[in-house]
Structures are given as structure tokens and as C-alpha cells.
Amino acid sequence: MLSSRYRLQKKKDIDRVFRKGKSFREDSLVLKTTKNDLGFSRFGFVVSQKVAKKASVRNKIKRRLREAVKLKIKQLGVEADNLFIALRGIEGRDFKGIDESVEALFKKAKIYAQ
């Protein structure tokens, strides 16, 4: 589980990322990111009913995304609010595929510490 410190929880924060965030796409995953002044990054995950009708499938996708981010959180250098948006096609991917997409998105967005 991702610590509550690293989660986007308030609607106004999520809306700000949707409005002002820069988008990056990799396979069936989109990352929207915008800088924050908190000294650490926060993450949110969106999986709509268009991706999977069953809540159990949507929750499984979110768990996999959270775990992929959790494994990489120590390597991040930029303080930003990040929103992962799942697209159709992600429901058939395993954890390794999702993890590779998350890593590719972090590299595209230049979020990794160098």
C-alpha cells in the first residue's frame, strides 16, 4: 500500500493535475504531471468503467499501478503531483508489463533523479 503521504486525495488537487498537468502516454497508460512545492511526489490512479466493467478488475489494476510506483518512489527526483490514467487494454497486462510502462512514463516525464 502506498503511504497516505504520497497519495493525491483531494478533488481540488486531482482537478489541478487534470487542468495544468503535462501528459505522457505509453501503451495503455497515461501520466499527467505537474510540479508541487511539497518536497515529495504524490500519486493518483484513475481506472474508469470504460476500461473494465467489474470493480474487482479495476481495483486489481490500481493495486498493480500502486505497487509499481511504490517500488520506484525512492528513485524519483522531481517533486510533482502525478495522475495515472488507465486506458483500454491494460486489463489484459500482467504486473511486469504495467511496471515497464510506469518506468517508461517516468523516463519520458524526466521524473527520475539523475
Phi, psi and omega per residue, in radians:
M1 nan 2.386 3.103
L2 -1.345 2.260 -3.121
S3 -0.996 2.563 -3.088
S4 -1.091 -0.415 3.097
R5 -1.061 -0.601 -3.064
Y6 -1.662 0.199 -3.089
R7 -1.868 2.424 2.960
L8 -1.404 2.035 -3.044
Q9 -2.052 -0.538 -3.065
K10 -1.519 2.456 -3.120
K11 -1.038 -0.671 -3.116
K12 -1.127 -0.601 3.096
D13 -1.209 -0.735 3.132
I14 -1.150 -0.738 3.104
D15 -1.088 -0.667 3.127
R16 -1.104 -0.725 3.114
V17 -1.145 -0.718 3.104
F18 -1.073 -0.744 -3.092
R19 -1.299 -0.864 -2.975
K20 -1.779 -0.157 -3.032
G21 -1.249 2.569 3.047
K22 -1.565 2.397 -3.032
S23 -1.776 2.495 3.035
F24 -2.362 2.424 -3.109
R25 -2.168 2.437 3.086
E26 -2.503 2.027 -3.110
D27 0.892 -1.995 -3.087
S28 -1.914 0.651 -3.109
L29 -2.504 2.383 3.115
V30 -2.089 2.421 3.046
L31 -2.035 2.153 3.000
K32 -1.906 2.282 -3.064
T33 -2.425 2.510 3.064
T34 -2.564 2.542 -3.079
K35 -1.150 2.664 2.997
N36 -2.341 2.987 -3.102
D37 -1.941 0.461 -3.028
L38 -1.567 -0.337 -3.086
G39 1.594 0.000 3.076
F40 -2.664 2.846 -3.126
S41 -1.610 2.603 3.055
R42 -2.158 2.689 -3.039
F43 -2.344 2.539 3.031
G44 -2.325 2.736 -3.074
F45 -2.347 2.251 -3.118
V46 -2.139 2.125 3.052
V47 -2.307 1.895 -3.048
S48 -1.489 2.986 3.106
Q49 -1.201 -0.308 3.079
K50 -1.189 -0.478 3.126
V51 -1.322 -0.840 -3.123
A52 -2.635 2.285 -3.124
K53 -1.241 -0.623 -3.075
K54 -1.435 2.320 3.134
A55 -1.097 -0.591 -3.123
S56 -1.125 -0.617 3.111
V57 -1.248 -0.748 3.108
R58 -1.081 -0.738 3.125
N59 -1.140 -0.645 3.106
K60 -1.104 -0.727 3.101
I61 -1.096 -0.777 3.133
K62 -1.124 -0.682 3.094
R63 -1.075 -0.750 3.130
R64 -1.136 -0.717 3.105
L65 -1.118 -0.782 3.131
R66 -1.057 -0.735 -3.133
E67 -1.164 -0.706 3.120
A68 -1.085 -0.709 3.108
V69 -1.198 -0.736 -3.113
K70 -1.033 -0.661 -3.138
L71 -1.221 -0.379 -3.068
K72 -1.891 -0.036 -2.986
I73 -1.107 -0.540 3.140
K74 -1.237 -0.392 -3.084
Q75 -1.563 -0.065 -3.076
L76 -1.417 2.408 -3.093
G77 -1.974 -0.351 -3.080
V78 -1.728 2.337 3.079
E79 -1.479 2.008 -3.075
A80 -2.643 2.766 2.958
D81 -1.678 2.202 -3.034
N82 -2.158 2.430 3.128
L83 -2.233 2.095 3.077
F84 -1.662 2.229 3.142
I85 -2.066 2.065 -3.128
A86 -1.436 2.452 3.095
L87 -1.993 2.942 3.110
R88 -0.990 2.450 3.134
G89 1.886 -0.363 -3.123
I90 -1.300 -0.408 -3.081
E91 -1.144 -0.387 3.138
G92 -1.615 -0.016 -3.079
R93 -1.617 2.590 3.105
D94 -1.531 3.127 -3.083
F95 -1.076 -0.690 -3.119
K96 -1.063 -0.740 3.120
G97 -1.126 -0.737 3.112
I98 -1.152 -0.734 3.130
D99 -1.062 -0.728 3.116
E100 -1.143 -0.667 3.107
S101 -1.154 -0.728 3.115
V102 -1.078 -0.791 3.129
E103 -1.087 -0.754 3.121
A104 -1.094 -0.679 3.114
L105 -1.158 -0.713 3.093
F106 -1.072 -0.670 3.111
K107 -1.201 -0.738 3.107
K108 -1.065 -0.719 -3.094
A109 -1.425 -0.094 -3.131
K110 0.997 0.827 3.139
I111 -1.633 -0.424 3.136
Y112 -1.113 2.500 3.040
A113 -1.294 2.336 3.137
Q114 -1.966 nan nan
